[in-house]
Amino acid sequence: MTTAILFRTPAAGASSVVGLSGATPACSALIAIAGATVSVPPIVLLHLDAPARLSATTTTISDFVVETPGGELLFGLTAGALAMAGIAIARGLAGATAVRAMLVGWSLALILAAVFPTNLPGTPGDTSSTIHLMAGAVIFGLLPIVGLAVWRRSRSVIAATWTARALLTTTAVSGVLSAALILNRIPGIVGLDQLSLPPGLLQRAAGAVEIALAAVIAIAVLNMKRPGTAAARPGV
């Protein structure tokens, strides 16, 4: 497969489900699934290499990254693979302008979070840590919305299938965990005591479900490409 094949816009007027047509959407979905899968080993290796004094329950992934030798590279590999998955999914959705924009925004936020690490614990926040924090909110906030939008557009086609159930369930779980993660963080941002939820554990749970959600969205896009199905509603 070439880059041109992946990024070529589907032909105008093609009949499809959510604008899917020909090999390009199917290839894009497969690349997205591969990207979500490839994102896992680097983040696992980051945790295996992290200093023993760090607790996965109370220490965020961002702090693991800046306190682990090579942590920024490992996190960058994970973020890059997920960003590739997001772009690939976007390329497989023709006509879903808002959803595609959200996927591009999600992918960009992943890159920003990798390029701009947080500050070392105990040091004052800076521009890099602020960008990292804002990018993190986008990462956890956008993908559940994308999952819900894709489910709504595709439910008439993949209804009563395991894909539809998996997409709805994963989206709901991701939305709940992401909302809890963001709400847990807000008091600390404004100088108040954070909520009692363990930030490290909550972030890891939300992150793991996000990776799963990216893969499930890609699978849903792949399964929506069925001959003879009616096109989904235009635009979102």
C-alpha positions as CSV (number, residue, x, y, z in Angstrom):
1,M,0.0,0.0,0.0
2,T,1.2,3.5,-0.8
3,T,0.7,6.7,1.0
4,A,-1.3,7.9,-2.0
5,I,-3.7,5.1,-1.6
6,L,-4.3,5.8,2.1
7,F,-4.9,9.5,1.7
8,R,-6.7,9.6,-1.6
9,T,-10.2,11.1,-1.2
10,P,-13.0,8.6,-2.1
11,A,-14.6,9.3,-5.4
12,A,-17.5,11.7,-5.4
13,G,-20.9,10.2,-5.7
14,A,-19.8,6.7,-4.7
15,S,-22.6,4.8,-3.0
16,S,-21.6,3.5,0.3
17,V,-22.3,3.3,4.0
18,V,-21.0,6.5,5.6
19,G,-19.4,7.2,2.2
20,L,-17.4,4.0,2.1
21,S,-16.4,2.8,-1.3
22,G,-13.8,0.7,-3.0
23,A,-10.5,-0.5,-1.4
24,T,-9.4,2.8,0.1
25,P,-11.8,2.8,3.1
26,A,-11.2,-0.9,3.8
27,C,-7.4,-0.3,3.7
28,S,-7.8,2.8,5.9
29,A,-9.7,0.8,8.5
30,L,-7.1,-2.0,8.5
31,I,-4.3,0.6,9.0
32,A,-6.3,2.1,11.9
33,I,-6.6,-1.3,13.5
34,A,-2.9,-1.9,13.0
35,G,-2.1,1.5,14.5
36,A,-4.2,0.9,17.6
37,T,-2.5,-2.5,18.0
38,V,1.0,-1.2,17.5
39,S,0.4,1.6,20.1
40,V,0.3,-0.9,22.9
41,P,3.9,-2.4,23.2
42,P,5.7,1.0,23.6
43,I,3.4,2.1,26.5
44,V,3.8,-1.3,28.1
45,L,7.5,-1.1,27.8
46,L,7.4,2.4,29.3
47,H,5.8,1.0,32.5
48,L,8.3,-1.9,32.6
49,D,11.2,0.5,32.4
50,A,9.9,3.1,34.8
51,P,11.7,3.6,38.2
52,A,10.4,1.3,40.8
53,R,9.6,4.2,43.1
54,L,6.8,5.3,40.8
55,S,3.3,4.0,41.5
56,A,1.0,3.3,38.6
57,T,-1.9,3.9,40.9
58,T,-1.0,7.4,42.0
59,T,1.5,8.6,39.3
60,T,0.2,9.7,35.9
61,I,1.5,8.4,32.6
62,S,2.8,11.9,31.9
63,D,5.0,11.7,35.0
64,F,6.1,8.2,34.0
65,V,7.2,9.6,30.7
66,V,9.4,12.5,32.1
67,E,10.9,10.4,34.8
68,T,11.8,7.3,32.8
69,P,14.9,7.2,30.6
70,G,13.7,7.0,27.0
71,G,10.1,7.6,28.2
72,E,9.4,10.5,25.8
73,L,10.4,8.3,22.8
74,L,8.2,5.4,24.0
75,F,5.3,7.6,24.6
76,G,5.9,9.3,21.2
77,L,5.7,5.9,19.5
78,T,2.4,5.1,21.2
79,A,1.0,8.6,20.4
80,G,2.2,8.4,16.8
81,A,0.6,5.0,16.2
82,L,-2.7,6.2,17.6
83,A,-2.5,9.4,15.6
84,M,-2.0,7.4,12.5
85,A,-5.1,5.3,13.4
86,G,-7.2,8.5,13.8
87,I,-6.1,9.8,10.5
88,A,-6.8,6.5,8.8
89,I,-10.3,6.3,10.2
90,A,-11.0,9.9,9.1
91,R,-9.9,8.9,5.6
92,G,-12.4,6.1,5.6
93,L,-15.3,8.4,6.4
94,A,-16.5,10.3,3.4
95,G,-19.1,13.0,4.0
96,A,-18.9,12.9,7.8
97,T,-17.2,16.2,7.9
98,A,-17.6,16.9,11.6
99,V,-16.5,13.4,12.7
100,R,-13.5,13.6,10.4
101,A,-12.5,17.0,11.9
102,M,-12.8,15.5,15.4
103,L,-10.6,12.6,14.4
104,V,-8.0,15.0,13.0
105,G,-8.2,17.1,16.1
106,W,-7.7,14.0,18.3
107,S,-4.7,12.9,16.2
108,L,-3.2,16.4,16.5
109,A,-3.7,16.4,20.2
110,L,-1.8,13.1,20.5
111,I,1.1,14.6,18.6
112,L,1.1,17.7,20.8
113,A,1.0,15.7,24.0
114,A,4.1,13.8,22.8
115,V,6.0,16.8,21.5
116,F,5.2,18.9,24.6
117,P,5.8,16.8,27.8
118,T,4.6,17.8,31.2
119,N,6.9,19.3,33.8
120,L,8.9,17.2,36.2
121,P,7.1,16.6,39.5
122,G,7.8,19.3,42.0
123,T,8.8,21.9,39.4
124,P,6.6,24.8,38.3
125,G,4.4,24.3,35.3
126,D,5.5,25.9,32.0
127,T,4.2,26.4,28.5
128,S,5.0,22.8,27.5
129,S,3.1,21.4,30.5
130,T,0.1,23.6,29.8
131,I,0.0,22.5,26.1
132,H,0.4,18.9,27.3
133,L,-2.5,19.3,29.8
134,M,-4.8,20.8,27.2
135,A,-3.9,18.2,24.6
136,G,-4.7,15.5,27.1
137,A,-8.2,16.9,27.7
138,V,-8.8,16.8,24.0
139,I,-7.5,13.3,23.7
140,F,-9.8,11.9,26.4
141,G,-12.8,14.2,25.5
142,L,-13.1,13.7,21.7
143,L,-12.9,10.0,21.0
144,P,-16.0,9.0,22.9
145,I,-17.9,11.6,21.0
146,V,-16.5,10.2,17.7
147,G,-17.5,6.7,18.8
148,L,-21.1,7.8,19.5
149,A,-21.3,9.6,16.2
150,V,-20.1,6.6,14.2
151,W,-22.5,4.3,16.1
152,R,-25.4,6.6,15.3
153,R,-24.5,6.7,11.6
154,S,-24.0,3.0,11.4
155,R,-26.5,1.4,13.7
156,S,-29.0,0.8,10.9
157,V,-26.4,-1.3,9.1
158,I,-24.6,-3.1,11.8
159,A,-27.5,-3.3,14.3
160,A,-27.8,-6.5,16.3
161,T,-24.1,-7.4,15.5
162,W,-21.3,-7.8,18.0
163,T,-19.6,-4.8,16.4
164,A,-22.5,-2.5,17.2
165,R,-22.7,-3.7,20.8
166,A,-19.0,-3.5,21.2
167,L,-18.9,0.1,19.8
168,L,-21.7,1.3,22.0
169,T,-20.4,-0.4,25.1
170,T,-16.8,0.8,24.6
171,T,-17.9,4.3,23.8
172,A,-20.0,4.5,27.0
173,V,-17.2,3.1,29.2
174,S,-14.7,5.5,27.6
175,G,-17.0,8.4,28.0
176,V,-17.6,7.7,31.7
177,L,-13.9,7.1,32.4
178,S,-12.8,10.2,30.5
179,A,-15.3,12.4,32.2
180,A,-14.2,11.1,35.6
181,L,-10.6,11.7,34.7
182,I,-11.2,15.3,33.5
183,L,-13.4,16.1,36.5
184,N,-10.8,14.6,38.8
185,R,-8.2,16.9,37.4
186,I,-10.1,20.2,37.4
187,P,-9.8,21.0,41.2
188,G,-6.0,20.6,41.0
189,I,-5.8,23.0,38.1
190,V,-7.6,25.8,40.0
191,G,-5.6,25.2,43.2
192,L,-8.0,23.0,45.1
193,D,-7.6,19.5,46.5
194,Q,-8.1,16.9,43.8
195,L,-10.9,14.4,44.1
196,S,-10.2,11.1,45.9
197,L,-10.0,9.1,42.7
198,P,-6.5,7.7,42.1
199,P,-5.2,9.7,39.1
200,G,-2.8,7.1,37.8
201,L,-5.2,4.2,37.9
202,L,-8.0,6.3,36.4
203,Q,-5.8,7.6,33.6
204,R,-4.5,4.2,32.7
205,A,-8.0,2.7,32.6
206,A,-9.3,5.6,30.5
207,G,-6.2,5.3,28.2
208,A,-6.6,1.5,27.7
209,V,-10.3,1.9,26.8
210,E,-9.4,4.7,24.4
211,I,-7.0,2.4,22.5
212,A,-9.7,-0.3,22.4
213,L,-12.3,2.3,21.3
214,A,-10.0,3.4,18.4
215,A,-9.8,-0.2,17.3
216,V,-13.5,-0.9,17.6
217,I,-14.3,2.3,15.6
218,A,-12.0,1.1,12.9
219,I,-13.6,-2.4,12.9
220,A,-17.1,-0.8,12.7
221,V,-15.9,1.3,9.7
222,L,-14.6,-1.9,8.1
223,N,-17.8,-3.8,8.7
224,M,-20.0,-1.0,7.4
225,K,-18.6,-1.7,3.9
226,R,-21.2,-4.2,2.7
227,P,-22.6,-4.5,-0.8
228,G,-26.2,-3.5,-1.2
229,T,-26.5,-1.5,2.0
230,A,-28.2,1.9,2.1
231,A,-26.0,5.0,2.6
232,A,-26.0,6.5,6.0
233,R,-27.4,10.0,6.7
234,P,-25.2,12.6,5.0
235,G,-23.1,14.9,7.2
236,V,-22.7,15.0,10.9
